[in-house]
Amino acid sequence: MRGWLLSIFLCSLTFCFWLGNVPKTITPLEFAGVVSAQSPDTNQLVQQGIELYQVGDIKAAITIWEKTVNIYQQNHNVAAEVIVRENLARVYQEIGQSEQAIIHWKQVIAYYRQVGNLPQVGRSLTELAQVYSSLGQPLQAIALLCNPDKNDNCSSDSAVLIAQIHKDSLGEAAAWGSLGDANRLTGNYELAIKNLAKSLDIVNKFNISALRVSVLNSLGNAHISQALVKDRQADSAKQSGDDGKKLLDDAQQEYTTALNYLRQSLELASNDNDVAGEMRSHLQIIPIYYRKNAPTEAATSLQQAINLLERLPENRRRVYATIDLVHLLEPITSEAKSFRISCLKPDTLVKATTLLNQAVTIAHRIEDFRAESFALGELGHIYECRQEYSKALEFTHKARLAAEQGLKAQDSLYLWEWQTGRILQALGKSDAAIWAYEQATNTLETIRRDILTANRDIQFDFRDTIEPIYRELVGLRLSLEESRQTANKSLVSQDSKHNLDSILTTMDSLRLAELQNYFGNDCVIVSSGQKNIVEIANQTTAFINTIILEDKTAVVLTLPKGQNHVRSISIKRQDFINNINTFRRNLESLRDAHIQYDTTIAKQIYDWLIEPFTKELQQFNIKTLVFVQDGILRSVPMAALYDGEQYLIQKYAIATIPSLNLTDIKPLNRQHLKVLALGLSAKATIDGKSYSPLANVPTEINEVLGEIPGKKLLNDDFTSDRVNQELDKQAYPIIHIATHGEFGAAPEDTFIVTGKNGKLSFQKLEEQIRKVTRNNQLLELLTLTACKTAAGNERSALGLAGVAVQAGAKSALASLWAIQDNSTATIAINFYKKLLNNPTISKAEALQSAQIELITGKIGAGQFTHPVYWSPLILIGNWL
């Protein structure tokens, strides 16, 4: 009975690294052992199922095999039952019924544990892990495959260790390979490559080319992901004024490495007549040729892939391969929009329509609702591009119906709701379009946990297929509001209030999604529920929401009683970004710090964001402004805006929050305040980058402890382990950190520099803080006086915006850029003094007072009046 099982397992390995797919066609020989001791009737049932499977009638085959399982249960032939369950699990996975696959694999694993067949337990854990990865749950897969401890050692009951202990080399290769793919899905590409290399080392010892095809393909995919990271980092560098050449060169090297692996995979698959393997390799190679500006090679590979398509069995893999090919019919460029909204050229559309019609037919015949949904939806987009809107709506509607039939097809449902909205908007049906967009965002709210945090693959899915939905919906509602204001219809004020409330709610959902996607972990970053500004704000606090769209930037003022006022600036997105970056560069310019500051650009931005609301702010006697910023605006301090006579901070206390629903709105608990003061004054080198000494840090730390009792860890004493030990002893309401820090375009590039040339990520700091938090009391305040964001980098600023949330703090006092002079430390220390000495002052008011003292020269003898010194320190989160 076990004699053929190795054969079928090896076949499953062939596809285990291509997540979401199943082993090759099951043959009568492979089932022979199962039925050898069974009745002729049982034998006949199994054979009948095999024949149905081979002709593509998978649903009927499943029905037969489920009946066979029942017979084995009645006959108490558990061993035979389990073998059929293994193959049922694989076939259920093939048709997208992952829940059924999981059920069968869990029963299989339970049986093998019971009979003590641990090698088979390990192999089954690997296959179960692949199902979880295909569902967008790679963290669950990693737990089954390795379940690493803090030192990244796999646990004894994981697939990797079971295979190693029992010297099951192929099982170990499968586990490492599946682990590598799961690592890639979480965005950990270096670890993915490391684990896939371990798998390849083992596979190379066996003469099984199909396994090498899979591992080489996965390695190519991982290096493509690395290349895309470098490309995105180069884009960010360009925003910050760097040409990004080194990053682009690194990206090209990664593409070259990926291409080498994929060419090897393609050659092996071709030699073995492995059509599916060849197709997988081509689908990954073609985009690389496009990015390496090799059109001839791309065209050749594309034509070979199209020829291979006819040789693929008519199953879901062929449907998805067809859709992928449609997206590759024209070159991919760095400037290209997402294929979800971009259109092919007219002659290419004809070819795409033919291919997609074939895909629809196949998906419909095999009753794969998820595959059918994608094929129909893509066809709907083709007609959208051709401006044949009635047909576009027809096919998009069919795609929605198909998505709704499969419980796990909702990851396509929101795409077709979005597509419906775009088509209706093109038809001028604004109200209907808004309804469709809202359906899409509602669907996203239910599924985005998986698609945002489980697949952080360069965040390209988010930028291309999630963020635009929210922004386009907001754009539609803003246009509706502007038309109402133009018509001056006083009778629609209630409609206007509902419309503006909906805009703010949508933007708040987007901001939560952005942070979840950035940090890749919504276990911590979760909404605390919809908050009502009327309930949480005092009578002198107003909120300003900014919204940056392609052709305008909108500003929404919300007053204490909940009234909303909106103004729009007619300016292209890139022009607006350029102005904001100029503002930041002017502020940071140290060479101009001792001459008169040019306030021209600060006045321009003030006139855009604040001046239109002057009457309302005065009428309500507003004293505090809380900004909920969008995009590039997170990277600049609102305190330095200028009205022609004063800086904004001289008129209002200021704070910024990442999202209203991510902010703990409770006043500062001033009882029993203690501070853990951490600092580094010595020179440090991290990842080859040198950080200069911060000579003023020891004085800063001592002055902080002079105001608030606590403990200090300085230089070599300031390590991750020592911080952990201190937080383990007691809870500190305030953590003050005086050291270099970076807010990068990705959370792995966001850290603070510690002693002994170490670094501490904010994720690690958050884990340490939350592990020892007493009585569910959050950290009141995290202060960072020497950190910096990259100028002009929107994702870097996103990391800063979420630092309080990520670090488990109610508020953060953090610097946008580092200043060698001790001005930010002076502000922070005076901030503490004012909080402690005046029980009625808010954090925002305390910071305002401390900054004004530098502006007016009351402290610093006038040497710190330039905004380079006082404006970078901003208050994030709870402002009370």
N, C-alpha and C positions, 0 to 999 in steps of 0.2 A: 504493500500500500504506500510505503514511503519512497519506493524506488524512483518514481517519476516526479516526486514532489520537488526534488532539487532542480529538475529541468524547468518546471513551471516557475520556480522561484527565480532562477537565473533569467528567465524571460521577463519576469516582473522587474528585475533589476535593470533591464535594458531601458525601461521607461521611468525608473524611480526618480531619476534626476530631472525628468521633464514633468514637473508637477502638474497634477490634474489628469494624467493619462494612465493607461493601464497596460498590462502585458499583451504580448502578441496573441493572435487567435488561438484559442484552446483547441487541441487536436484530440481525436478519439483515443490515440495512444496514451495521452496524459490522463484520461479518465478511466483507462482500462483497469488500473489497480483499484480504483474505488469500487468498481462493480464486480470484482472477481469473485467475491463470496456472496453476492446478492442474487435475488431471484431474477429470472429472465425478464419479468415485468419491470423491475427496477432498472435493469440494464437497458431495456428498451427506452425507458423514460430519459435516462441520462443521455443516451445516444440521440434521442429526438431533440433534446435541448441543445446538444452540440450542433446538430444540423441547422437548427433555427439560428443559432448564434453565427454560424459560418455564412449564412446568406444575409445576415444583417438584421434579422428580426430579434433584436436583443430583448425586448419586452416579453415576447413569447417564451424565449429561452429562460428568462428569469422565472416566469410562472412555473415552467416545468421543473426547474431546479429547486425552487421553494417547495414544490410538492414532494420532490425527492428527499429533501431535508426532513419533511414530516414523516416520511416512511422510515428513514433511518432512526428518527427519534422513537417511533413506535417499536422498532426492532432492537432498540438499545444499542445500535451500532454507532457509538459516539465518534469513533475515529473516522469513519467514512463521512459522517455528518459534518465534521469539522473541515475536512478537505473540500467538500462542496461549498461550505460557508466561505472559505478563503477565496474561492473563485467567484462566488456571488458578490463578495465585498469588492473585488476588483471590477466586476462588470457594473455594479451599482455606481462605482466611481466613474466609470466610463460614460454613463448616461447622466452624470451630474447629480445623482441622488446620494450625496455625501453622508446624510444622516443614517441611511440604511447601511452604507459601507461601514460607518463607525460602529453601529450596533453589531454587525457580523464580526468585525475585527476584535471587538471586546470579548465576544463569546469565544472566539478562537484563542485569544490570549489566555482567558480563564482556563480553558481546557488544557493547554500546554503547561500552564503553571501547575495544574492539578496532577498531571501525570509526570511532572518533573522534567519535561523536555525544554530546558532553558535555552538552548541555541535557537529553537523554533520560537520561543517567547521573544527573544531579541529581534529575530527577523520580522515577526508580526508587529512588534512595536515600531519598527522602521516603516512598515507599510501603513500603519495607522497614522504615524507622524506625517507621512506624505499627504494623507487625506486632510489633516488639519492645515497643512501648509496651503493646499489647494483651496481651502475655505478662507484663506486670509488670516489664519491664526498660527503664524510661525512660532510664536512664543510657546504655545502649547506643544508644537512639534519639537522644539528644542528641549522642553522638559522631558519628553519621552525618549529622545535620542541621547541626551547627555545629562540634563539637569545639573548644570555646573554649580560648584560652590564658589565662594568668593575668590578662590585661587584658580578658578576655571578648570578644576578637576571634575571629571564626570562621576556621577554617583554609581554605586555598585549594581543598582537595579535598572540602569539605563541600557539602551540598545548597544551603545558603543562598548561599555564595560562587559556586558554579557558576552558579546562576540569575542572580546579580547580574552576573557577568562577561559572560555571554552574553545579558544583557538579556531574560531570560525572566521576565516580570513575573508570570505566573500560576504558574510554577514557584516563584518567590520567595515568592508569597503562600502557596502550599501548604507550603513549608518553614518559614516563620515561624509559620504556624498550627499545624503539627504540633509544632514546637519549643515553642510556648506550652503546648500540652497536655501535652507531656512534662515541662516545667518544673512544671506544676501537680501532676503525679503524684509529683514528688520533694518537694513541699511548698514550692516556691519560687514563691509566688503573685504577688508583685509583678513578678518577671521574666516570669512567664507572661502577665500582663495587658499588660506592655510589648510582648512579642513578638506577642501576638494583635492588639494595636492596630496594629502594623506591617502585619500581614496584612490587617486591615480597610481600612487606608488604600489599599492596592493594589487590593483587591477592589472598593472603591467606584468605581474608575475604569472598571470593566467593567459591562456590563448583563447580569450573570449572577446573578440573585437567589438561586439555589440555593447559590452560594458564600457570599453574605452571610448566608444562614440559618445555615450551619455555623459561620462565624466569630462571629456574634452569639451563637449558642448556647454556644460555647466561652467567650466572654467572660462570659456570664451565669454559667456554671459556675465560672469562676475567682473571680468576686466572691462567689459563694455560699461557696466555700472560705474566702475572706478573712473573711466574716461568721461562719462557724463557728469560726474561730480566735479572733475577738473574743469570741464567746459563751463559749468555753472559758476564755479569759483572765479574763473576768468571773467565772466560777465560781471560778477560782483566787484572784482578788482577794477574793471573799467569804470564802473559807477563811482569808484573811490578815487579815480584819477590815474590808476596804474594801467599800463597797456596789457597786462595779463599774459605777456608772451611766454614766460616760463610755464605758467599753468596750461596754456594752450599746447606747448611742446610736450608737457607731461601727458596731456590728454591724447595727443597723437601717438605717443609711445604705448599708452594703454590700448588704444585701438589696434596698433600693430601686434601687440602681444595677443589680444583677443583673436585677431585674424589668423595668427599662426595656429592657435588651438583649433579654431573652427575649420581651417583648411585640413588639418589632420583628421578631424572628425568627419568631414565631408568625404575625404579619400577612403577612409575605412568603411563608411556606410555604403559608398558606391561600389567598392570591391565586394561587399557582402550582399549587394542588391537590397540593402535596407532602405526602402523608399522613404519611410517616415523619418529615418535618421538623416537622410540627404535633405529632405524638406526643412527639417529643423535647422540644419546648418545654413542653408541658403537664406532662410528668413532672418537669421542673425547677421549673415555676411553682407547682404545687400545694403542695409543702412550704413555699415562701416565704409563700404566703397563710396557711398554718397558723401559721407562726412570727410573722407580722404580725397574727395574731388577726383574720383576715378570712374567717370561715367561709362566708359566702354566695358570695364569689368562688371560694373553694376548691371548694365543691360544684359550681358551674357548670363550672369547668375540669375537674373530675373526670368529670362526666357527658359533657362533650365528648370527653374522652380515651377513655372507655368506648365511645362511639359510633364513634370513629375506629378502634378496635381491629378491628372487623369489616371495615374497608376495607383493612387491612394484608395483604400477601401472607402465606401460611402458611409463614413461614420463622423462623429463629432470632430475628430481631429482634422478631417478634410474640410469641414465647414469653417473652423477657425483658421486653418491655413489659407483658405480662400479669402477670408476677410483681411488677414494680414497682408496677403499679396496685393489686394486692392489698395491698401494704404501705401504700398511700395511702388505702385505703378509710375509714380513721378518722384524725382529726387527730393530728398530731405535736406533742407538748408537750416542753418542756425537761426535765420530770421523767420522761418515758416511758422505760421500759426498752427495750433493743434488741428489734427485731421478731423476732429469733431466739428470744427466750424470752417475749415478751409475747403476749397473746392478744386477738383481736378479740371484739367483743360477739356474742352468739348469732345475732342476725338478720344481722349482717355476715358471719358464718362461712358462712352458706348461700350468699351471693353469691360469696364467696371460693372456696368449693368448686367451684362451677360454672365459674368462670373458670380455675381451676387444672386441672380435668379437661380443658378445651379445650386448655390449654397442653401437658399431657402427651400428648394425642393427636397434636398437631402435631409435637412434638419426636420422638415415637416414629416417626411416618411418615417424617420426613426423616432419621432415623437420626443425630440430633445428640445424642450421649451426654451431653455436658456440659449442654446445655440441658434434656435430659430428667431428668438428675440433679437439677437445681435445682427443676424443676417437681414431680417426685415427692417430693422432700424437703420442699418447702413444703406439699404436700398432707398428708404425714405429720405435719407440725406442726399443721395444722388439726385432725386427729383427736386429736393429743396434747392440744390445748386443749379438745376436746370430751370428753376422758377416755375415748375409745374406743381403749383401748390396744392391742388386738389389731390393729385396722386401722392404727393409728399405726405399730406395728412392721412391719406388712406393707409399707406404702408407704415407710417409711424404709429397709427392707431392699432394696427395689427401687431406691431412690435410690443406695444404696451400690454395688449391682451395676452400675448405669449409670455411676457415677463411675469404677469400676474398669476399665470397658471402654475408656474414653478416657484415654490416658496423661496428657493435660493437664487432666483433670477432678479431679485430686487436691485442687485448691483447694476443691472442694465435698465431697470424701470425708470430711474431718475434721469437717465440720459435721454430717453424718448419723451418724457414730460418736458424736459428742457427744449428738445427739438420741436415739440409741439408749440411751445411758447415762442420760439424764434419764427416759426412759420406764420403763426397768427399775428405776430408783430409785423412781419413783412406784408401781411394782408391788411394792415391798419386796424386790426381788432384789438385795441389796447387792453380793454377790460378782460377779454378772454385770454389774452397773452399773459396778463398778470396772474390770472387764476392758474394757468398751466405752470408758470414759474413757481408759484407757491406750492403746487403739488410736488414739484421737483425738490424744493427745499425741505418740504415735510418728509419726503421719502429719505432724503439725505440724513435728516435728523435721526432716523431710526437705524441707519446702517453705517454711518460714517465712522463709528468706533473702529470697525474692522478696516475700512478702506483708508482711514487716515493714519492709524497708529501701527497697523500690522504691515503695511507695505509702504515704507518711507522711501521707496526707490527714487531718490533725487527729488522727491516731492513733485515730480513732473505731473503725476496724475492730478494732484491737487491744483497746481497752477493752471493746468490745461482743461480740466473737466469738472472742477468743483468750484473754485473761486469765481470763474466767470458767471456762473448761474446766479450767485448772490448779487454780484455787481450789476448784472444786466437787469435783474428784478428791481434793484434800487434805482437804476437809471430810468426804468419805465415809470416807476412811482414818482420820481422827481419831475419827469416831464409832465406828468399829470398834474402835479402840484403847481408847476410853473404856468401851465395853461389856465389853471384856476385863478392864480394871482393876477395874470394878465387880464382875465375877464372880470376880476374884482367882484366875484360873486359872494356876497356876504352870507347868502343863505346856505352855502355849502361848508360852513365853518366846522360842523361836526364831522363831515366827510374828510375835511382837511386834517383835522386832529387825528382821525383814524389812520389816514394815509401816512402822516409823519410818524405816528407811533409805530406803524408797520415798518417804515424805513429803518427806524432805530433798532427795532427788534431783529430785523434781518441782518443789519450790520453787526449787532452784538453776537448773533449766531456765527457770522463769518469770522469775527475776531476770536471766538472760542475755537472754531475749526482751525484757524491759522496757528494758534498756539499748540493745539493738540498735534497738528501735523509737524510743527517745528520740533517739539520736544519728543514726539513719537510715543507719548505715554499719557493717556487720559485717565489712568487710575488716580492720578493726583490732580490733573487739570480737568476738573469737572465743574459744570455750572452749579451754583448754589440755588438755582431757581430764579424765575423772573422777578426782578425787583422793581418796585414802583418809586420813581424819583420823588414823588410827593411825600411818600412815607419816610424816606431815608434822609432827605436833605433838610437842612435848617433854612430859615427864611432869608439868609444872606448868601446862599450858595447856588451857583448856576453851573450847568453842564454845557460843554461845547463839543459836539461830535463833528469830526471832519470826514469827508467821503471823497476820495480821488477817483474820478472816472476818466475815460479816454478823452472826452471833449470838454470836460468841466470839472471843477472841484466845488462841492457843496459844503456848506457849514450850517449846522443845525444847533440853535441855542435852545436849551430847555430851562425854563425859569422855575422858581420854587413851587409854584402852584401847578406845575405840569404843562404850562403853555409852551408850545413849540413855535419857533420862528426859523425860517430857512432862507438862506441867500446862496446864490450860485455865482461862481467866477467863471466866465467863459475863457478858458485857457486849455490848451492841449496838455495832456498828462505829462509828456516829456518836458515841455516848456516849464510847467509848474515845478517838476522835479529839479530842473536845472536852477531855477530861482532859489529853491530851498537849499540846494547844495552850495550855491554861492553864499547864501546867508551863513551857513555853517563854516565855510572856509574863512569868511571875514571874521567870524567870532574867534576862531582858533588861531588867527594870525598873531603869533607872539612878537614878530618884528614890528607890528603896529601898536603893541600894547602900551607904549609910552608916548604915543602921539594921539591926537584927536581921533576918536573912533568914528568912522563913516557910517551914519545911521540910515543911509538911503534905502538899502534893501530891507532893513528891519522895519522901516516905516511902510514900505510897500506891502510887506506881509501883514503888518498890523492893519492896514487899510482893507486887505482882503478878509481877514479872519475875525477882527474885533470891531472895527469902526462901524460896520452896518448895524450893530446892535447897541450902540452907545446909549441911545434913548432908553431902551428897555433895561439895560444894566443900571443906569442911573435911577430910573423910576422905581426899581425894586431894591435899591440900595445894596447892590451885590458887593460882597467883600472877598469872596473866594470863587475862583474859576477852576473847575475840574475838567480837564481835557480828556476826551476819548479819541485818540489819534489814529489816523490811517496812514499806512505806508511810510513814505520817507519822512513825514512829519514827526514820527517817533524819534528821529535822530537829531532833532534840534530842540533847544530850550525855549519855551514860550516866554519865559521871564525876560528875555532880551528883546522882545518886540518893542517898538518905539512909536509913540503917538505924536512925535514932533517936539514934545517937551519932557516926557518922562518915559522910563522903561515900564513895561507892563507890570513887573513885580512891585513897582512903587505904587501901583494903583490897586492891585489885587494879590491876595495870597493865591498860590498856584500849585496844583497837583496834576498828575496824569494817572489814569487807570487803564489797564489793558482791556477791560470790559466791565460794565456795571455788575454783571452777574458773577464775576470772578473776584469781587472785592468784599472783604469782610467789613461791614459798616458798623463798627462798635468803637466808642471812644477809647483812647489809650488808658490802660490800667496802670496807674502810676504807683501802685502799692508794691513794695518789695522789689524794686527794679534792681537788676544785676546785669553786668555786662561781661561778656567774654571778648576781650580785646586781642586781636590777632594782627601781627605785623611782620613785615620783612623789609629790612633796610639794606641788606647786602645785595651785591650783584648776583644775578642768576642766569642760567642758560637752560632753556626749555625747547626741546625738539630742534636744536641747532640755532635758536634765536636768542640773542642776548638781551637781558633786561638790566637797565642801569640801576645803580644804588639809589635808594630813597632815604637820604640822610636825615630828613625830618621825622621819619616814622617813630623812633623811640620817644621823642618829645610828644608827638601826637598821642601815642598810646598812654603815656604817663598822665597827660592832661585829661584824657577821657576817663581814666581811673580816678583822677582827682575829683571828677564830677559825679561819677556813679561807681559804687563799690563793685568789685568783681575780680577777675583773674586775667593775666596776660600770658600770651605765648608769643615769644619774639624770636625771629630768625630760626636757628636750628631747633628750637622748641616748638616752632610752628610747623607741624606735620599733620597729615591726615589722621594718623593713629593717635597723636596727642589730642587733637580736636575731638576725636571720637571718645577718648577716655574722659575728657572734661565734660562732654555732654552726657556721658553715661553716669557721671557723679550727681549732676543736678541740672535743672532746666535754667537757661539764661533767657530772660525776656528780650535782651538786646545782644546782638553780635556785631561787633565793630571790626571791620577788616581794612587794614592799611597795607596794601600790596598791589603790585601790578596785576591786572586782570584783563582778559580779552572776551569780548562778545563777538563770536564769529557767525558766519553764514549758516552754520550747522551747530547743534548742541555739543558735538564732540570737539568743536573748536571754541567752546565757551568754558572758561576756567579761570581760577585765580592761582597765582604763583605762590608756592609755599617754600619753607626752608629746605635746605639740602637739595636744591634744584628739582623740587617736586612740583606737582600741580594737582589741584583739587577741582573736579568738575562740580557744577552746581547741582547736577543730579546726585552725585555722591554726597554733597553737603546736605541736600534735602533728605536723603535716606538717613543720614546720621541724626539730623534734627528730629525727624518724625519718629524715629525709633525710640527716642528717649523723651518725647514730649509728655509732660505730666498733665493729667486731668483734662486731656484734649485741649489744652491751652496752646494756641498758636504762638510762634515767635512774634513778638510785638514789632520788632524793627531789625532790619538787616542794613548795615551801613557799609558802603564800599567807596573809599575816598580816592582811589588811584586807578580805577578800571577805565576801560575805554571801549567805545564802539567804533567800527570802521566808518569813516565819513562817507555818506552817499550810499551806504549799503543797507537796503531795506530789511533783509533777513537778519543782519547783525542787530539792527534796532529792534527787531521783533524779539530777539533773545533778551535784550535789556527790558523791554516792555513786560515780559513775563517772568522776570527774575524773582520778584516777590512771591508770585504764585509757585514757581518751581522750587524755591528755597523754603517753602512752607512758612512764609512770613506775612503778617498783615500789611506791612509797609516795607519799602526799601528806599534808602537815601543813597543814590548812586551817581557817579560821575559819567558824563558822556565822553569826556576826554580827560587825560591825566595832565596835571600841571605840576612842574617841578617845585614851584614855590608852594609854601604851605597854606595857600589861601583856602583850598577846599577843606583842609583840616580845621582851619580857624572857623569856617562857617559851621562845620559839623559840631565842634565843641561849643560854640555859642548857641547852636540849635538845642543841644542837650541842656545847657544852662537855663534857657528860656522855658523849656518844657518842665523842668523840675521846679523852677521858681514861681511859675504862674500856673496854677491848677486849672485855669479856665481857657488857656490858649490851646489852639489846635496845632497839630504838627505842621500843617501848611502855613499857618500864621507864624509859628516859630521859625521856620525856614525863611519866610519873607522878611522877618525882622532882622535875622542874621545877615541876609544878603544886602539889605538896605544899608546896614552899617558899613559894609565895604564900599558900596556905591557912593555914599556920602562922605567917606573918609573918616567916619567916627572911629573905625578900627583900621589899622594899617597905614595911617598917616597919608592917605590919598594914593598910595602906590598900587592899590588893587581896584581902582575904579573901572578899569577896562573890563568889559563883560567876559573876556577870556578867563578871568580869575573867578568870577562869582556865578556866572550863568551855567556852567556844566553840571553843577550839583542839582539833581532834580528829585522830587518826591514821587514815588510810584506806589499806587495802592491806596490803602486807607489814609485819608487826609485829616481825620478828626483827632 
